[in-house]
């Protein structure tokens, strides 16, 4: 496992909330994870909690929570939102986190965070950490995108506008481009945030990162290999069964001996 370098957070943390209020809130993911947290009744751990888009609503219901993220910048943005005292923030990686004797009724990883684990070694290391931190009967929940085969076959997609929102009186326009490594199932993503004021461009900031895509049976095999023997798979956050038209893997997994 390579040493973590926070190339993602310093830029992304400035624009994350505005971007994903526009792009992600309508998916219903935050409400779905909140429902799981209510049913589990705590304690809850989110892996890759970022700026708290999904975790803060859970914490504000009074459920004991821990938010873990490898990015100091993302955690700093969350702290500036004055989270309640029942939310503890921890800096650490998905592959190596150790919260001592703490055990959780629910561990979740929202909005494709698991796809930032690029190798099977890292994926299994994370799942091992999860199992060690689950309370008896506890559940792991996460989501990932379903790769569209026609789109995956396109090795390179040029820069295109994918989000637009207002922030601090300016207009922020985000452009994205991708390049795919089909052999490794990795996509190199480049996001450029253009800041406009009075119709004029006044700034540009860029971030680059990778994402690993998965296929259904690959995910199921990975979970089985890690000791999760009860897996529920949905195609959306409304509980739709996974089918041919699904755009998301929405997963709830349990290990009998966790």
C-alpha positions in Angstrom: 0.0 0.0 0.0 1.5 3.3 -1.1 1.6 6.3 1.2 -1.4 8.6 1.0 -0.9 12.0 -0.5 -3.9 14.4 -0.3 -4.0 15.7 -3.9 -7.8 15.4 -4.0 -9.0 17.3 -0.9 -7.4 20.8 -1.0 -9.3 21.8 -4.2 -12.3 19.5 -4.0 -13.2 20.6 -0.4 -13.8 24.1 -1.6 -16.4 23.1 -4.2 -17.7 19.8 -3.0 -20.9 21.0 -1.3 -22.0 23.2 -4.2 -21.2 20.6 -6.8 -23.0 17.7 -5.2 -26.0 19.6 -4.1 -26.5 20.1 -7.8 -25.4 16.6 -9.0 -26.1 14.2 -6.1 -28.8 15.2 -3.7 -31.6 14.2 -6.1 -30.2 10.6 -6.0 -31.7 10.0 -2.6 -28.5 8.5 -1.2 -28.3 10.6 1.9 -31.9 9.7 2.9 -31.2 6.0 2.3 -28.1 5.9 4.5 -30.0 7.9 7.1 -32.7 5.2 7.1 -30.0 2.5 7.6 -28.5 4.5 10.5 -31.9 5.0 12.2 -32.6 1.3 11.9 -29.1 0.4 13.3 -29.6 3.0 16.1 -25.8 3.6 16.3 -23.1 3.7 16.7 -22.3 4.5 13.0 -19.0 4.9 11.1 -18.7 6.5 7.7 -15.6 5.7 5.7 -14.7 8.7 3.5 -17.0 11.1 5.2 -15.7 14.1 3.3 -17.4 17.3 4.1 -20.3 15.6 5.9 -23.0 15.7 3.1 -24.3 12.3 4.2 -23.0 11.9 7.8 -24.1 15.3 9.3 -27.8 14.5 8.9 -27.2 11.2 10.8 -25.3 12.9 13.6 -27.9 15.6 13.9 -30.5 12.9 14.8 -28.4 12.3 17.9 -26.9 9.0 16.7 -23.4 8.4 17.9 -21.1 8.7 14.8 -17.5 8.6 13.7 -16.5 10.1 10.4 -13.2 8.9 8.9 -11.4 10.5 6.0 -7.9 10.5 4.7 -8.1 14.1 3.6 -7.3 16.8 6.2 -8.8 19.4 3.9 -12.1 17.6 3.7 -12.3 17.1 7.4 -11.4 20.8 8.1 -14.4 21.8 5.9 -16.6 19.5 7.9 -15.4 21.0 11.2 -16.2 24.5 10.0 -19.9 23.3 9.9 -19.8 22.9 13.7 -20.9 19.3 13.9 -22.6 18.1 17.1 -20.7 16.6 19.9 -21.9 13.0 19.1 -19.8 13.1 15.9 -16.1 12.3 16.2 -13.8 12.9 13.3 -10.7 10.8 12.6 -8.1 11.2 9.9 -7.1 7.8 8.4 -7.1 5.6 5.3 -9.7 3.0 4.4 -7.0 0.3 4.3 -5.4 0.9 7.7 -7.8 2.6 10.1 -7.8 1.3 13.6 -10.4 2.7 16.1 -9.3 0.4 18.9 -12.2 -1.3 20.8 -14.9 0.7 19.0 -17.5 -1.4 17.3 -20.3 -0.2 15.0 -23.8 -1.4 14.2 -23.4 0.2 10.8 -20.4 1.1 8.7 -21.1 2.8 5.4 -19.2 4.4 2.6 -21.3 6.7 0.5 -21.0 8.0 -3.0 -18.5 5.6 -4.6 -15.7 6.1 -2.0 -14.9 2.3 -2.2 -14.0 3.0 -5.9 -10.9 4.9 -4.6 -9.4 1.6 -3.6 -7.5 0.6 -6.8 -6.2 -2.9 -6.1 -7.6 -6.1 -4.7 -5.0 -5.9 -1.9 -6.4 -2.5 -0.8 -10.0 -3.6 -1.2 -9.5 -6.6 0.9 -7.5 -4.6 3.5 -10.4 -2.2 3.8 -13.0 -5.0 4.1 -10.9 -6.7 6.8 -10.8 -3.4 8.8 -14.6 -3.2 8.4 -15.2 -6.7 9.7 -12.9 -6.0 12.7 -15.0 -2.9 13.6 -18.5 -4.3 13.1 -20.6 -5.2 16.1 -22.2 -8.6 16.1 -25.0 -8.5 13.5 -23.7 -5.2 12.1 -23.9 -4.2 8.5 -21.6 -2.7 5.8 -23.3 -0.5 3.2 -21.8 1.3 0.2 -22.5 2.2 -3.4 -20.6 2.2 -6.7 -21.5 3.1 -10.3 -22.4 0.3 -12.7 -20.0 0.6 -15.7 -21.8 1.1 -19.0 -19.9 -1.2 -21.4 -20.4 1.2 -24.4 -19.0 4.1 -22.4 -16.1 2.0 -20.9 -15.0 1.2 -24.4 -14.3 4.8 -25.1 -10.7 5.2 -23.9 -10.7 9.0 -23.7 -13.5 11.6 -23.2 -12.5 15.2 -23.8 -13.3 18.0 -21.3 -17.0 18.8 -21.0 -19.2 20.8 -18.7 -20.8 18.7 -16.0 -21.9 21.1 -13.2 -22.8 24.7 -12.7 -23.7 26.4 -9.3 -23.4 29.6 -7.3 -20.8 30.1 -4.5 -19.9 33.2 -2.6 -21.5 35.4 -5.2 -19.6 33.8 -8.1 -20.6 31.3 -10.7 -18.7 28.0 -10.6 -18.6 25.9 -13.7 -17.0 22.5 -13.5 -15.6 20.7 -16.5 -14.6 17.0 -16.5 -12.4 14.8 -18.7 -11.5 11.2 -18.4 -9.0 8.6 -19.7 -9.5 4.9 -19.1 -7.1 2.1 -18.4 -9.2 -0.9 -19.4 -6.7 -3.5 -18.3 -6.6 -2.2 -14.8 -10.2 -1.1 -14.7 -9.1 2.4 -13.7 -10.3 5.8 -14.9 -8.1 8.9 -14.7 -10.4 11.8 -13.9 -9.6 15.5 -14.3 -11.9 18.1 -12.9 -11.5 21.8 -13.7 -13.4 24.4 -11.6 -13.8 27.7 -13.4 -14.8 30.7 -11.3 -16.8 33.4 -13.1 -17.6 36.9 -11.8 -19.8 39.3 -13.7 -19.4 37.1 -16.8 -15.6 37.1 -16.6 -13.4 34.2 -15.7 -11.5 35.1 -12.6 -9.9 31.8 -11.6 -9.3 28.1 -12.5 -8.5 25.2 -10.1 -7.9 21.6 -11.2 -7.8 18.3 -9.4 -6.9 14.9 -10.8 -7.7 11.5 -9.3 -8.5 7.9 -10.2 -11.6 5.6 -9.8 -11.7 1.8 -10.0 -14.8 0.4 -11.6 -16.3 -3.0 -10.7 -18.7 -5.5 -12.2 -21.4 -7.3 -10.3 -19.9 -10.7 -9.8 -16.5 -9.2 -9.1 -18.0 -7.2 -6.2 -19.9 -10.2 -4.9 -16.9 -12.4 -5.0 -14.8 -9.8 -3.3 -17.3 -9.6 -0.4 -17.5 -13.4 -0.1 -13.7 -13.6 -0.1 -13.7 -11.0 2.8 -16.1 -13.1 4.8 -19.4 -11.3 4.1 -21.9 -14.1 3.6 -25.2 -12.2 3.4 -25.3 -9.6 0.6 -28.3 -7.5 -0.5 -27.9 -5.8 -3.9 -30.1 -3.0 -5.1 -30.1 -1.0 -8.3 -31.1 2.3 -6.7 -31.6 4.1 -3.4 -35.4 3.4 -3.5 -34.8 -0.3 -2.9 -35.3 -1.3 -6.5 -33.9 -4.8 -7.1 -30.7 -4.9 -9.1 -31.5 -5.4 -12.8 -30.3 -4.9 -16.3 -31.1 -1.2 -16.3 -29.4 -0.4 -12.9 -26.9 2.5 -12.9 -25.7 1.9 -9.3 -24.6 -1.0 -7.1 -26.3 -0.3 -3.8 -25.0 -2.9 -1.3 -25.8 -4.0 2.2 -23.5 -6.8 3.5 -23.3 -8.7 6.7 -20.8 -11.3 8.1 -22.2 -13.9 10.4 -19.1 -13.9 12.6 -18.6 -10.1 12.6 
